[in-house]
Amino acid sequence: MGSSEGVGTSSKQYGITKPISMAGPTVYDLQRTLELEKFLAVSGLYENNEEAAKREEVLYRLGQIVKHWVKQLTRLKGYTDQMVEDANAIIMTFGSYRLGVHGPGADLDTICIGPSYVNREEDFFYTLHDILANMEEVSELQPIPDAHVPVMKFKFDGISIDLLYASISRLIVPEDLVISDITLLHNVDEPTVRSLNGCRVADQILKLVPNVEHFRTTLRCLKFWAKRRGIYSNVTGFLGGVNLALLVARVCQLYPNAVPSMLVSRFFRVYTQWRWPTPVMLCPIEENQLGFSFWHPRKNPRDRSHLMPIITPAYPCMNSSYNVSTSTLRVMMEQFQFGNKICGDVELNKGCWEDLFEPYSFFESYTNYLQVDVVAADVDDLRNWKGWVGSRLRQLTLMIERDTFGKLQCHPYHHEYMDTSRQSAHCAFFVGLQRKKGEVVQEGQQFDIRGTIDEFLHAVNMYMFWKPEMEIFVSHVRRRQIPCYVFPDGYKRLRSSRPTSTRENHKSFPKNEVSGTDNVERIRKRKNNDGLGVREDATLKKQCSTLPEGRGASSSVSDSQQLSSSEQELGRTESPEPASNSSGFASVTSDSGSSEDIGADSMAGCAEDNTGGVDMMNNNGRFESSTYENVSGTLVKNRLTSSEGVFQHELQVQLQQNAMLGMVLDSTGNVHSEVVQEPVIRRLGVASAV
């Protein structure tokens, strides 16, 4: 682990701007760093010598396999005996292993680099795949040839491997290949460039930070934090390993003499105030004559819509966080604020490092959720099917944002949950839903996302390797209906009940009073920050809509059920059945303490949440929210507090300097600054209740 002894100072400028502070650590900073390193060790973030040796052994054996594979192909393709003898392929690592921040059980990111005559489509995904499939050491083999970066996933002797392939324009691959050599990118396609850049980016990051050990300790800490707080998932629109590494590296550049405890604190200070979409860059963006597309918002209109650009330092420089959406950016900013507060308490000796890593209570953070159930015939099919569905959740978030003008915010949770009581192979994903806060409300409006869900399901069911047994169900559930299998102990923690007087007030509403004009006027005057209405159906929505030809499934959406009698009480306390595929869609309503039953037990009248928000139900059995919001043009506001004095001034100046968006270094050495426009939200019709 990183040591805090013998801390030196650096006067060299790292990055595209001058550092914010050259200050070194105090005695207290060194003590807090020791405490942080001890906490990381106790938390099991460092693998032992035996595990490290096993990884080295697996890498060696994998290297021998690909060498034999290339020699075999060289012979089959009719090359000379000398060519067969000289034929070679090498294995390189990238990601957390190459950066030196991997932990026990972490995936091993690898790339096989082979000669020009060995291709990806047939030789890698078929011939090598078959070789691996017949090996006893290999299990859970999963080829993904149509991914943005084509990959083969498997376990080798129990260690998870992500294996990429790059065919370079050379007949013989030397053992001492220099991966940073830009000539490797000559005459190769873009998937190959993306594959090679994993190694190239990692090497550049390590070259561009002032102190590698301090960088590693800080990154290891913040990866652990991001996982605990539920925002470590690039595929769902949050931060991945590369994104975090680049963010941490930039903070290291801004505070070149800081130790890990200082860097963790500065990380949250900087990024709670960062003016997104100002890009985070470790070095100027370099143009080259090779002609590959790189992040350039002036030339590439798509780049202008990126919300949280974090630019890779190796040519061609790309935005590593293009998956971030408005909703996921909101969640990350909230977590940055959380981390900033905890670190402030630690610096004032009012808190400890353990507080920073408190697990995020996802199922207590929202009132309404989408539950996405994924079913397959067996475990192997489920592994492939859930991987595909999980990678599409980001698209669901973007579709909902688009069709609700950004008013319905989503929080896709990266974790998957399995119901072991089912006979078929099953897992479930969850998406938290909430109305955007702080918006002007219009009465009688609600969200209708049925068409959005249909569009999402159609896209999911285009899966290349779809089988008839692969099914997906999407249902709306409220907090109290979250199934028990998602909780670690198999049961839900009891929430404190609302005061008796409040519940009695709920039950005392006569039906005619609740639906009367006077009550509507009274409801309109209440504050409602969390009220949410989603126009959906109260019956099962089986998700196989408009399948490709030959998949013979259809979408079944019926009219919502009629209201039940007025004897039903708004303050019901019985536990509803856990959500299942038969729960179907229902209107998204209020927080704990309100009526949250769905289907045949639809409630009449209105339900009030614990913030005073009210959802009204119309004559069709659907809730109409008394809140409706307008689009906010500002994504993130710069928050500067007067209590931080000089730091705030320096940071504000620094961030203003960094506002030179999209710095580009052309072939003549001139630096051009770009202006990134705010993203344009496509406005579509939203169904509203009349």
C-alpha positions in Angstrom: 0.0 0.0 0.0 1.1 3.6 -0.4 3.4 4.9 2.2 3.2 8.4 3.6 6.8 8.5 4.8 9.4 10.5 3.0 7.0 12.9 1.4 8.8 15.0 -1.1 7.7 18.1 -2.9 7.2 18.7 -6.6 7.6 22.0 -8.5 6.9 20.6 -12.0 3.6 21.6 -13.6 1.4 18.7 -14.4 -1.6 19.0 -16.6 -3.0 21.8 -18.7 -3.1 24.5 -16.0 -1.1 25.5 -13.0 -1.8 23.7 -9.7 -4.3 25.1 -7.2 -1.9 24.6 -4.3 1.7 23.4 -3.8 1.2 22.9 -0.1 2.5 19.7 1.4 1.0 17.7 4.3 0.8 18.7 7.9 1.4 16.3 10.7 -2.3 15.8 11.0 -2.6 15.0 7.3 0.1 12.4 7.6 -1.7 10.8 10.6 -5.0 10.8 8.7 -3.3 9.2 5.7 -2.0 6.4 8.0 -5.5 5.9 9.3 -7.0 5.8 5.8 -4.4 3.2 4.6 -5.1 1.1 7.7 -8.8 1.2 7.0 -8.3 0.2 3.4 -6.2 -2.8 4.5 -8.6 -3.9 7.1 -11.4 -3.6 4.5 -9.6 -6.2 2.4 -8.7 -4.1 -0.6 -5.3 -5.5 -1.1 -4.7 -9.0 -2.4 -2.2 -11.3 -0.6 0.9 -12.8 -2.1 -0.7 -16.1 -2.9 -3.5 -14.4 -4.9 -1.0 -12.2 -6.7 1.1 -15.2 -7.7 -2.0 -17.0 -9.0 -2.8 -14.0 -11.3 0.7 -14.1 -12.7 0.4 -17.8 -13.3 -3.0 -17.4 -15.1 -1.5 -14.6 -17.3 1.5 -16.8 -18.2 -0.8 -19.8 -19.1 -3.1 -17.5 -21.1 0.0 -16.2 -23.0 1.0 -19.7 -23.9 -2.4 -20.5 -25.2 -2.6 -17.6 -27.6 1.0 -18.3 -28.8 0.0 -21.8 -29.7 -3.3 -20.6 -31.2 -1.4 -18.2 -33.6 1.2 -20.7 -34.6 -1.7 -23.2 -35.4 -3.5 -20.6 -37.5 -0.3 -19.6 -39.3 0.3 -23.3 -40.3 -3.4 -23.7 -41.4 -3.2 -20.5 -43.5 -0.3 -22.0 -45.5 2.6 -19.9 -44.3 6.2 -21.2 -44.4 7.7 -23.2 -41.6 9.9 -20.2 -40.7 6.8 -18.0 -40.4 5.2 -20.7 -38.2 8.2 -20.7 -36.0 8.3 -16.8 -35.7 4.5 -16.4 -35.3 3.6 -14.9 -32.0 0.9 -13.2 -30.0 1.3 -11.5 -26.6 -1.0 -10.8 -23.7 -1.0 -7.4 -22.1 -3.1 -6.1 -19.2 -5.0 -2.8 -18.8 -7.4 -1.3 -16.3 -7.0 -1.6 -12.6 -4.3 -4.4 -12.8 -2.1 -2.2 -15.1 -2.7 0.8 -12.8 -1.8 -1.2 -9.8 -5.1 -0.7 -7.9 -6.8 -4.1 -8.3 -8.1 -6.0 -5.3 -9.0 -9.6 -4.4 -11.5 -11.1 -6.8 -11.2 -8.2 -9.3 -11.6 -8.9 -13.0 -8.3 -9.2 -15.0 -8.5 -7.0 -18.0 -6.3 -8.4 -20.8 -5.7 -7.9 -24.5 -4.3 -10.3 -27.0 -2.2 -8.6 -29.6 -1.7 -10.7 -32.8 -0.3 -10.4 -36.3 -2.2 -8.8 -39.2 -3.4 -12.1 -40.8 -5.2 -13.3 -37.6 -8.6 -11.6 -37.5 -11.1 -10.9 -34.8 -14.3 -12.1 -36.4 -13.4 -15.7 -37.3 -10.0 -16.5 -35.7 -10.6 -14.9 -32.3 -14.3 -15.3 -31.7 -14.5 -18.8 -33.3 -11.2 -20.6 -33.3 -9.8 -19.3 -30.0 -13.3 -19.5 -28.5 -13.5 -23.2 -29.3 -10.0 -23.8 -27.9 -11.0 -22.1 -24.6 -14.4 -23.9 -24.5 -12.7 -27.3 -24.5 -10.4 -26.5 -21.6 -11.2 -27.7 -18.1 -9.8 -24.5 -16.5 -12.2 -22.3 -18.5 -15.8 -21.7 -17.3 -18.6 -19.2 -18.0 -17.3 -18.4 -21.5 -19.2 -15.5 -23.0 -18.3 -14.0 -26.3 -19.6 -10.4 -27.0 -18.5 -9.6 -30.6 -21.0 -6.8 -31.1 -19.9 -4.7 -28.0 -18.4 -1.2 -28.5 -15.2 -2.9 -27.6 -15.5 -6.6 -28.6 -14.7 -8.8 -25.7 -14.6 -12.5 -24.6 -15.5 -13.0 -20.9 -14.7 -16.1 -19.0 -13.2 -17.5 -15.8 -9.8 -19.1 -16.0 -9.0 -21.3 -12.9 -11.6 -19.2 -11.0 -10.2 -15.8 -12.0 -12.5 -13.6 -14.1 -11.0 -12.6 -17.4 -12.0 -9.9 -19.9 -10.0 -10.7 -23.1 -9.9 -8.2 -26.0 -8.1 -8.8 -29.4 -6.1 -6.4 -31.5 -4.7 -7.3 -34.9 -1.8 -4.9 -35.7 -0.4 -4.3 -39.1 2.7 -6.4 -38.5 3.5 -10.0 -39.6 5.4 -10.7 -36.5 4.5 -9.4 -33.0 7.7 -8.9 -30.9 7.7 -9.9 -27.2 8.9 -6.4 -26.3 6.2 -4.5 -28.2 6.0 -0.8 -27.1 2.4 -0.2 -26.7 2.8 3.6 -26.7 4.2 3.6 -30.2 1.6 5.4 -32.3 2.6 3.5 -35.5 0.7 0.6 -34.0 -2.5 2.5 -35.0 -1.6 2.5 -38.7 -4.0 0.5 -40.9 -6.3 -0.8 -38.1 -10.0 -0.3 -37.6 -11.6 1.7 -34.8 -12.5 -1.4 -32.5 -8.8 -2.2 -32.6 -7.8 1.3 -31.7 -10.3 1.2 -28.7 -8.9 -2.1 -27.6 -5.3 -0.9 -27.8 -6.1 2.3 -26.0 -6.9 0.5 -22.7 -3.2 -0.1 -22.2 -2.1 3.2 -23.7 -4.4 5.3 -21.5 -3.3 3.5 -18.3 0.4 4.1 -19.2 -0.3 7.8 -19.9 -2.1 8.3 -16.6 0.8 6.9 -14.6 3.2 9.3 -16.5 1.0 12.3 -15.9 0.6 12.2 -12.1 3.2 13.7 -9.7 3.3 10.7 -7.3 2.2 7.3 -8.5 1.9 5.7 -5.0 -0.3 8.6 -3.7 -2.4 8.3 -6.9 -2.9 4.6 -6.4 -3.9 4.8 -2.7 -6.3 7.6 -3.5 -7.8 5.8 -6.4 -8.2 2.6 -4.5 -10.0 4.5 -1.8 -12.4 6.2 -4.2 -13.2 3.1 -6.1 -14.2 1.5 -2.8 -16.3 4.6 -2.0 -18.0 4.6 -5.4 -19.0 0.9 -5.0 -20.3 1.4 -1.5 -22.4 4.5 -2.7 -23.8 2.7 -5.7 -22.2 4.8 -8.5 -19.5 2.5 -9.8 -20.9 1.3 -13.1 -19.9 2.8 -16.4 -22.4 0.7 -18.3 -25.4 2.2 -16.5 -24.1 5.8 -16.8 -22.1 6.2 -13.6 -18.3 6.1 -13.1 -16.1 3.2 -14.2 -12.5 2.4 -13.3 -11.1 4.6 -16.1 -13.4 7.5 -15.3 -12.4 7.5 -11.6 -8.7 7.1 -12.5 -8.8 10.2 -14.7 -10.7 12.3 -12.1 -8.3 11.3 -9.4 -5.3 11.9 -11.6 -6.5 15.5 -12.3 -6.8 16.2 -8.6 -3.3 14.9 -8.1 -2.1 17.4 -10.8 -3.9 20.2 -9.0 -2.4 19.3 -5.7 1.0 17.8 -6.6 2.4 17.7 -3.1 -0.7 16.4 -1.3 -0.9 13.0 0.4 -3.8 10.5 0.0 -5.9 11.9 2.9 -5.6 15.4 1.4 -6.3 14.2 -2.1 -9.5 12.3 -1.1 -10.8 15.5 0.5 -9.8 17.7 -2.4 -11.4 15.3 -4.8 -14.8 16.0 -3.3 -14.2 19.7 -3.0 -13.2 20.1 -6.6 -15.9 18.0 -8.2 -18.8 19.3 -6.1 -17.9 22.7 -7.6 -16.9 21.6 -11.1 -18.8 23.4 -13.8 -19.9 20.5 -16.0 -19.8 20.1 -18.9 -16.3 21.6 -18.6 -14.1 18.7 -19.6 -11.6 17.0 -17.2 -8.3 16.7 -19.2 -4.9 15.6 -18.1 -3.2 17.0 -21.2 -4.1 18.9 -24.3 -6.0 17.0 -27.0 -3.6 16.1 -29.8 -4.5 15.9 -33.4 -2.8 13.5 -35.7 -2.7 12.6 -39.4 -4.0 9.1 -38.8 -7.6 10.4 -39.3 -9.3 8.8 -36.3 -12.2 10.6 -34.7 -11.4 12.2 -31.4 -13.4 14.3 -28.9 -13.9 17.7 -30.6 -17.2 19.4 -29.8 -16.7 22.1 -32.5 -16.4 19.5 -35.3 -18.5 16.7 -33.8 -22.1 17.8 -32.9 -22.6 14.6 -30.8 -19.7 15.6 -28.5 -21.6 18.8 -27.6 -24.3 16.8 -25.9 -21.9 15.1 -23.4 -22.8 16.1 -19.9 -19.7 15.0 -18.0 -16.8 14.8 -20.4 -13.7 13.0 -18.9 -11.2 12.9 -21.7 -8.6 10.1 -22.1 -5.0 11.3 -22.5 -3.9 8.9 -25.3 -4.5 9.5 -29.0 -7.2 9.5 -30.2 -8.5 11.3 -27.1 -12.1 10.3 -26.3 -14.8 11.0 -23.7 -14.7 8.0 -21.4 -18.0 9.0 -19.7 -20.3 9.5 -22.7 -22.8 7.1 -20.9 -23.6 9.7 -18.3 -27.2 11.0 -18.4 -28.9 13.9 -16.7 -30.3 11.6 -14.0 -27.0 9.7 -13.3 -25.1 13.1 -13.2 -27.6 14.2 -10.5 -27.0 11.1 -8.5 -23.3 11.5 -8.7 -23.4 15.1 -7.7 -25.4 14.2 -4.6 -22.8 11.6 -3.7 -20.0 14.1 -4.2 -21.8 16.4 -1.8 -22.1 13.5 0.7 -18.4 12.8 0.4 -17.5 16.4 0.8 -19.4 16.7 4.0 -17.9 13.6 5.5 -14.4 14.7 4.6 -15.0 18.1 6.2 -16.0 16.3 9.4 -12.9 14.1 9.3 -10.7 17.1 8.9 -12.4 18.7 11.9 -12.1 15.5 13.9 -15.9 15.2 14.0 -16.0 12.1 11.9 -14.0 9.0 10.8 -13.2 7.4 7.5 -15.7 4.6 8.1 -18.5 7.2 7.7 -17.4 7.9 4.1 -18.0 4.3 3.1 -21.4 3.9 4.6 -23.4 1.8 2.1 -26.0 3.7 0.1 -29.6 2.7 1.0 -31.0 2.5 -2.5 -34.3 0.9 -1.4 -35.0 3.6 1.2 -34.2 6.5 -1.1 -37.2 6.4 -3.4 -40.9 5.9 -3.2 -41.3 4.4 -6.7 -39.2 1.9 -8.6 -39.3 0.0 -11.9 -38.5 -3.6 -11.4 -37.0 -5.4 -14.4 -37.2 -9.2 -14.1 -35.0 -11.2 -16.4 -35.8 -14.9 -16.9 -34.0 -17.6 -18.9 -34.1 -21.4 -19.2 -30.8 -22.0 -17.4 -27.9 -20.3 -15.7 -25.8 -20.1 -18.8 -28.5 -18.4 -20.9 -29.3 -16.1 -18.0 -25.7 -14.9 -17.8 -25.8 -13.8 -21.4 -29.4 -12.5 -21.3 -29.0 -10.4 -18.1 -25.7 -9.0 -19.4 -27.5 -7.7 -22.4 -30.5 -6.4 -20.5 -28.2 -4.7 -17.9 -26.3 -2.9 -20.7 -29.6 -1.6 -22.0 -30.8 0.0 -18.7 -28.9 3.2 -19.6 -31.1 3.4 -22.8 -34.2 3.1 -20.6 -33.0 6.0 -18.5 -32.4 8.1 -21.6 -35.7 7.3 -23.1 -37.6 8.2 -19.9 -35.7 11.5 -19.7 -36.5 12.2 -23.3 -40.2 11.4 -23.2 -40.8 13.3 -19.9 -38.7 16.3 -20.8 -36.4 15.4 -17.9 -39.1 15.8 -15.3 -39.1 12.1 -14.3 -35.6 11.3 -13.0 -34.2 7.8 -13.0 -31.6 6.1 -10.8 -30.6 2.8 -12.5 -29.0 0.6 -9.8 -26.2 -1.5 -11.1 -26.7 -4.4 -8.7 -28.6 -7.5 -9.8 -30.7 -9.5 -7.4 -31.6 -13.2 -7.8 -34.7 -14.9 -6.5 -33.5 -18.4 -5.6 -37.1 -19.5 -4.9 -37.9 -19.5 -8.6 -37.6 -22.7 -10.6 -36.3 -20.9 -13.6 -33.1 -18.9 -13.7 -33.9 -15.4 -12.7 -32.5 -12.0 -11.7 -33.9 -8.5 -11.3 -32.7 -5.0 -11.8 -34.3 -1.9 -10.2 -34.6 1.7 -11.3 -35.5 4.4 -8.7 -38.0 7.0 -9.9 -38.6 10.5 -8.7 -40.1 13.7 -9.9 -37.5 16.4 -10.5 -37.4 18.7 -7.5 -37.8 22.5 -7.4 -40.0 22.8 -10.5 -43.2 24.7 -11.0 -46.2 22.5 -10.7 -49.2 22.2 -12.9 -52.3 20.5 -11.6 -53.8 17.4 -13.3 -50.7 16.3 -15.2 -49.1 12.9 -15.1 -46.4 10.9 -16.8 -47.3 8.2 -19.4 -44.3 6.0 -20.0 -46.1 3.0 -21.5 -44.9 3.9 -25.0 -41.4 4.4 -23.6 -41.4 1.0 -22.0 -42.6 -0.6 -25.3 -39.8 1.1 -27.2 -37.2 -0.1 -24.6 -38.6 -3.7 -24.8 -38.5 -3.7 -28.6 -34.8 -2.7 -28.5 -34.0 -5.3 -25.8 -35.6 -8.1 -27.7 -33.4 -7.4 -30.7 -30.7 -9.3 -28.9 -28.6 -11.3 -31.4 -28.6 -14.5 -29.4 -32.2 -14.4 -28.2 -33.9 -17.7 -27.4 -37.6 -18.3 -26.8 -37.1 -19.0 -23.1 -35.5 -15.6 -22.6 -38.1 -13.3 -21.1 -38.2 -9.8 -19.6 -40.9 -8.3 -17.4 -41.1 -4.7 -16.3 -43.4 -3.6 -13.5 -43.9 -0.6 -11.2 -43.4 -1.3 -7.5 -43.5 1.0 -4.5 -41.0 1.0 -1.7 -43.0 -1.3 0.6 -43.5 -3.8 -2.2 -39.9 -4.4 -2.9 -39.4 -8.2 -2.8 -37.7 -9.6 0.2 -34.9 -11.4 -1.7 -33.2 -8.0 -2.5 -32.3 -7.6 1.2 -29.2 -9.2 2.7 -31.0 -11.0 5.5 -34.0 -12.0 3.3 -36.4 -9.7 5.0 -37.2 -6.0 5.1 -36.3 -3.7 8.0 -39.3 -2.3 9.7 -39.8 1.4 9.0 -41.0 3.6 11.9 -44.8 4.1 11.5 -46.4 7.5 11.1 -47.9 9.2 14.1 -51.4 7.8 15.0 -53.1 11.2 14.6 -51.8 11.4 11.0 -53.1 8.0 10.1 -56.4 8.8 11.6 -56.7 11.9 9.6 -56.1 9.9 6.5 -58.8 7.4 7.3 -61.3 10.1 8.2 -61.6 11.5 4.6 -65.0 10.7 3.2 -65.0 9.8 -0.5 -67.1 12.8 -1.5 -64.8 15.2 0.4 -61.7 13.8 -1.1 -63.0 14.2 -4.6 -64.7 17.6 -4.0 -63.8 21.0 -5.3 -62.9 22.4 -1.9 -60.4 19.6 -1.3 -58.8 20.0 -4.7 -58.3 23.7 -4.0 -56.8 22.8 -0.6 -54.5 20.2 -2.2 -53.3 22.7 -4.8 -51.9 25.0 -2.0 -49.9 22.3 -0.4 -46.2 21.9 -1.0 -45.5 18.8 -2.9 -41.8 18.1 -3.7 -41.9 14.3 -4.0 -45.4 13.6 -5.4 -45.1 11.6 -8.6 -47.7 10.4 -11.1 -47.0 8.0 -13.8 -49.8 7.1 -16.2 -49.6 3.3 -16.5 -51.9 0.3 -16.5 -52.9 -1.6 -13.4 -52.6 -5.0 -15.0 -49.8 -7.3 -16.0 -47.6 -5.9 -18.8 -45.6 -8.8 -20.2 -42.6 -7.5 -21.9 -42.2 -9.1 -25.3 -43.6 -6.3 -27.4 -43.1 -6.3 -31.1 -40.5 -9.0 -31.2 -38.4 -9.6 -34.3 -39.9 -12.0 -36.8 -40.0 -15.5 -35.4 -40.1 -14.6 -31.8 -43.9 -14.7 -31.7 -44.5 -12.7 -28.5 -46.9 -9.8 -28.1 -47.5 -7.0 -25.8 -50.6 -7.2 -23.6 -51.9 -4.0 -22.1 -55.4 -3.7 -20.8 -57.5 -1.0 -19.4 -56.9 -0.1 -15.8 -59.2 -1.7 -13.3 -62.2 0.1 -11.8 -62.0 1.7 -8.4 -62.9 -0.4 -5.4 -65.4 0.6 -2.8 -65.1 3.6 -0.5 -64.7 1.4 2.5 -61.1 0.9 1.6 -58.9 3.0 3.8 -56.0 5.2 2.8 -53.9 4.3 5.8 -53.8 0.6 5.3 -51.0 -1.1 7.1 -51.0 -4.7 5.9 -48.0 -6.0 4.0 -48.6 -6.4 0.3 -47.3 -9.3 -1.6 -43.8 -8.9 -3.0 -43.8 -7.6 -6.6 -43.8 -10.3 -9.2 -44.5 -10.6 -12.9 -48.2 -10.6 -12.1 -48.1 -7.3 -10.2 -47.9 -5.4 -13.4 -47.9 -1.7 -13.9 -49.6 0.7 -11.6 -49.6 4.4 -11.0 -46.6 5.8 -9.2 -47.8 7.5 -6.1 -46.6 8.7 -2.7 -44.1 7.9 0.0 -44.4 5.8 3.1 -47.6 6.2 5.0 -49.8 6.5 1.9 -51.8 3.7 0.3 -49.4 1.7 -1.9 -51.5 -1.2 -3.0 -52.0 -1.8 -6.7 -54.0 -4.0 -9.1 -57.4 -5.0 -7.8 -56.9 -3.0 -4.6 -56.8 0.4 -6.3 -57.5 3.2 -3.9 -60.1 5.9 -4.2 -59.5 9.5 -3.3 -56.0 10.9 -2.6 -52.9 9.8 -0.8 -50.6 12.2 1.1 -46.9 11.4 1.5 -44.7 12.3 4.5 -43.6 15.6 2.8 -47.1 16.8 2.2 -47.2 15.7 -1.4 -50.6 14.6 -2.7 -51.4 12.4 -5.5 -55.0 12.3 -6.8 -56.7 9.5 -8.5 -59.1 10.0 -11.4 -62.2 8.1 -12.4 -60.1 5.6 -14.4 -58.3 4.4 -11.4 -55.0 6.2 -12.2 -53.2 8.6 -10.0 -52.9 12.2 -11.1 -50.1 14.1 -9.5 -50.8 17.5 -8.2 -47.2 18.4 -9.2 -45.8 18.8 -12.7 -42.4 20.3 -13.5 -40.7 22.4 -16.2 -37.3 21.7 -17.7 -34.4 23.4 -16.0 -31.7 24.6 -18.3 -29.0 24.4 -15.7 -27.5 21.0 -15.0 -25.2 21.7 -12.2 -24.8 25.0 -10.3 -21.4 26.0 -9.0 -21.6 26.0 -5.2 -19.1 28.3 -3.5 -19.3 28.8 0.3 -17.6 31.7 2.0 -16.3 29.4 4.8 -13.5 28.0 2.7 -11.8 31.3 2.2 -8.7 31.3 0.1 -9.3 27.8 -1.2 -12.6 28.8 -2.7 -11.0 31.8 -4.5 -8.2 29.7 -5.9 -10.5 26.9 -6.9 -12.9 29.3 -8.6 -10.0 30.9 -10.5 -8.7 27.4 -11.5 -12.1 26.2 -12.7 -12.6 29.4 -14.7 -9.3 28.6 -16.4 -10.4 25.1 -17.0 -13.5 26.5 -18.7 -11.4 26.6 -21.9 -13.4 23.6 -23.1 -12.0 21.1 -25.5 -8.4 22.4 -25.7 -7.0 21.0 -29.0 -3.3 20.9 -29.9 -3.0 21.0 -33.6 0.0 19.9 -35.7 1.5 23.4 -35.6 1.6 23.4 -31.8 -1.2 26.0 -31.4 -3.9 25.5 -28.7 -7.5 26.2 -29.7 -10.3 26.4 -27.1 -13.7 25.0 -27.9 -17.1 26.0 -26.5 -19.3 23.1 -25.6 -23.0 23.9 -25.9 -25.6 22.7 -23.5 -27.3 19.5 -24.6 -30.6 19.8 -26.5 -33.5 17.8 -25.1 -35.8 16.4 -27.8 -39.3 17.3 -26.8 -42.0 14.7 -27.4 -45.6 14.5 -26.4 -46.4 13.6 -22.8 -49.8 12.0 -22.1 -51.6 14.0 -19.4 -54.8 13.3 -17.6 -57.6 15.8 -18.3 
